[in-house]
Amino acid sequence: MKHSIATLLFFLAFSAFADKVTMTCPSISCMSCQGKITKTLSTIDGIDKKSVSVDIEKKTVTFDYKLVADSNKRAQEKNKLQEKLTEEMKKLGYPIDGDFVWDNNDNKDKKTH
């Protein structure tokens, strides 16, 4: 029971400060692509491993990212993450096309890479 409550509290705390991020990668075409992308994103600090979702048909990748609480540092943190993701996805052979879409449920924010 303690473990379940702790897990629930962690999830609630994470989701309260997490943004849902979506990016488009036109070269996603199969389950192998999905596995490689999921594995890579799961190693990046701040990305909730369980939230990584690769939609082969829509050619999108979505995940939850925990931002710092200090709103003054968020823009800088978003830019660093976008640069890292752009580089990592390109290395994998899945370059990002278009804007990153950040959705924190309070406001939607499009950021270009």
Rosetta blueprint (number, residue, H / E / L):
1 M L
2 K H
3 H H
4 S H
5 I H
6 A H
7 T H
8 L H
9 L H
10 F H
11 F H
12 L H
13 A H
14 F H
15 S H
16 A H
17 F L
18 A E
19 D E
20 K E
21 V E
22 T E
23 M E
24 T E
25 C L
26 P L
27 S L
28 I L
29 S L
30 C L
31 M H
32 S H
33 C H
34 Q H
35 G H
36 K H
37 I H
38 T H
39 K H
40 T H
41 L H
42 S L
43 T L
44 I L
45 D L
46 G L
47 I E
48 D L
49 K H
50 K H
51 S H
52 V L
53 S E
54 V E
55 D E
56 I L
57 E L
58 K L
59 K L
60 T E
61 V E
62 T E
63 F E
64 D E
65 Y E
66 K E
67 L L
68 V L
69 A L
70 D L
71 S H
72 N H
73 K H
74 R H
75 A H
76 Q H
77 E H
78 K H
79 N H
80 K H
81 L H
82 Q H
83 E H
84 K H
85 L H
86 T H
87 E H
88 E H
89 M H
90 K H
91 K H
92 L H
93 G L
94 Y L
95 P L
96 I L
97 D E
98 G E
99 D E
100 F E
101 V E
102 W E
103 D E
104 N L
105 N L
106 D L
107 N L
108 K E
109 D E
110 K E
111 K E
112 T L
113 H L
